[in-house]
């Protein structure tokens, strides 16, 4: 997806206020500095496109990566080299640092583009213990 598609997705994401929002769950629930954490996506069905961001908004300069059909297709300014893709669009962060404290935002298109596609989002505040 080019930046034109990304802008369309951003417009869709800005309209996301759904009662069926996704949930993000950190595993382990209380991660510590130097550990790895997986931000698992609960209640997702057939993720087709996923966007992960540092912060609470759909911003290109804060995007960690874009995933399409289970593979990373783009990395942006939020990518540190310690992030990888887990199952069903989960975000895995290795070697947690103090800078990982904060919000992580996920936007997902469930199902293939077309009538059955549905955009949802989720926000998680990650707390990394010493």
C-alpha positions as CSV (number, residue, x, y, z in Angstrom):
1,X,0.0,0.0,0.0
2,X,1.5,3.3,-1.0
3,X,1.1,6.6,1.0
4,X,-2.1,7.4,-0.8
5,X,-3.6,4.1,0.6
6,X,-2.0,5.0,4.0
7,X,-3.8,8.3,3.9
8,X,-7.1,6.6,3.2
9,X,-6.5,4.2,6.0
10,X,-5.7,7.2,8.3
11,X,-9.0,8.8,7.4
12,X,-10.8,5.6,8.2
13,X,-8.9,5.2,11.5
14,X,-9.8,8.7,12.5
15,X,-13.4,7.7,12.3
16,X,-13.0,4.6,14.5
17,X,-15.3,4.8,17.5
18,X,-16.6,1.3,17.7
19,X,-18.2,-0.6,20.6
20,X,-16.4,-3.7,19.2
21,X,-12.9,-2.3,19.7
22,X,-9.9,-4.6,20.1
23,X,-8.1,-5.2,23.3
24,X,-4.3,-5.2,23.7
25,X,-2.8,-7.4,26.5
26,X,0.8,-7.2,27.5
27,X,2.4,-10.6,28.1
28,X,4.0,-10.7,30.6
29,X,1.5,-8.4,32.3
30,X,4.2,-6.5,34.3
31,X,7.3,-6.4,32.0
32,X,10.6,-5.2,33.3
33,X,13.6,-3.4,31.8
34,X,15.6,-5.7,29.6
35,X,12.8,-8.2,29.2
36,X,10.7,-8.8,26.1
37,X,7.0,-8.1,26.0
38,X,4.3,-9.2,23.5
39,X,1.4,-6.8,23.0
40,X,-1.2,-9.5,22.1
41,X,-4.3,-8.5,20.2
42,X,-7.5,-9.9,21.7
43,X,-10.8,-10.3,19.8
44,X,-9.2,-9.9,16.3
45,X,-10.6,-11.9,13.4
46,X,-8.6,-12.4,10.2
47,X,-6.3,-9.4,10.5
48,X,-5.5,-8.3,6.9
49,X,-3.7,-5.0,7.5
50,X,-2.3,-3.7,10.8
51,X,-0.6,-0.4,11.7
52,X,1.4,-0.2,15.0
53,X,2.3,3.3,16.4
54,X,4.1,4.7,19.4
55,X,1.7,7.2,20.9
56,X,-2.0,7.5,20.7
57,X,-2.5,8.6,17.1
58,X,-2.2,7.5,13.5
59,X,1.0,9.5,12.6
60,X,3.5,8.4,10.0
61,X,6.5,9.7,12.0
62,X,5.4,7.5,15.0
63,X,4.5,4.4,13.0
64,X,6.5,1.3,14.1
65,X,5.4,-0.8,11.1
66,X,2.7,-1.7,8.7
67,X,1.7,-5.3,8.2
68,X,-0.2,-6.8,5.3
69,X,-1.4,-10.4,5.3
70,X,1.0,-11.4,8.1
71,X,4.2,-9.7,6.9
72,X,5.8,-6.4,7.6
73,X,5.7,-4.2,4.5
74,X,6.9,-0.9,5.9
75,X,8.8,0.5,8.9
76,X,8.8,4.1,9.9
77,X,10.0,6.5,12.6
78,X,8.7,4.6,15.6
79,X,10.7,1.5,14.7
80,X,13.8,1.1,16.9
81,X,15.0,-2.3,15.6
82,X,13.8,-4.1,18.7
83,X,10.2,-4.7,17.4
84,X,9.0,-7.7,15.6
85,X,5.7,-9.2,14.5
86,X,3.9,-11.8,16.5
87,X,0.8,-13.9,15.9
88,X,-2.3,-12.1,14.7
89,X,-0.6,-8.8,14.4
90,X,0.9,-8.9,18.0
91,X,3.8,-6.5,18.6
92,X,6.9,-8.0,20.2
93,X,9.4,-5.6,21.8
94,X,12.8,-7.0,22.9
95,X,15.1,-5.6,25.5
96,X,12.7,-3.2,27.0
97,X,14.0,0.3,27.7
98,X,12.7,3.3,29.7
99,X,11.7,4.9,26.4
100,X,9.2,2.0,25.8
101,X,7.0,3.4,28.6
102,X,3.9,5.0,27.1
103,X,1.1,4.4,24.7
104,X,0.9,2.0,21.8
105,X,-1.8,2.4,19.2
106,X,-3.0,-0.4,16.8
107,X,-5.3,0.0,13.8
108,X,-6.5,-3.2,12.1
109,X,-8.5,-4.0,9.0
110,X,-10.2,-7.3,9.6
111,X,-11.1,-9.3,6.5
112,X,-10.1,-8.7,2.9
113,X,-10.8,-5.3,1.4
114,X,-14.4,-5.0,0.3
115,X,-17.8,-5.3,1.9
116,X,-16.8,-7.6,4.7
117,X,-13.8,-5.5,5.8
118,X,-13.9,-3.8,9.2
119,X,-11.5,-1.3,10.7
120,X,-11.0,-1.4,14.4
121,X,-8.4,0.0,16.8
122,X,-6.9,-0.3,20.3
123,X,-4.7,1.7,22.6
124,X,-2.5,0.4,25.4
125,X,-0.4,2.2,28.0
126,X,2.7,0.1,28.6
127,X,4.4,0.4,32.0
128,X,7.9,-1.0,32.2
129,X,9.2,-1.7,35.7
130,X,12.8,-1.3,36.8
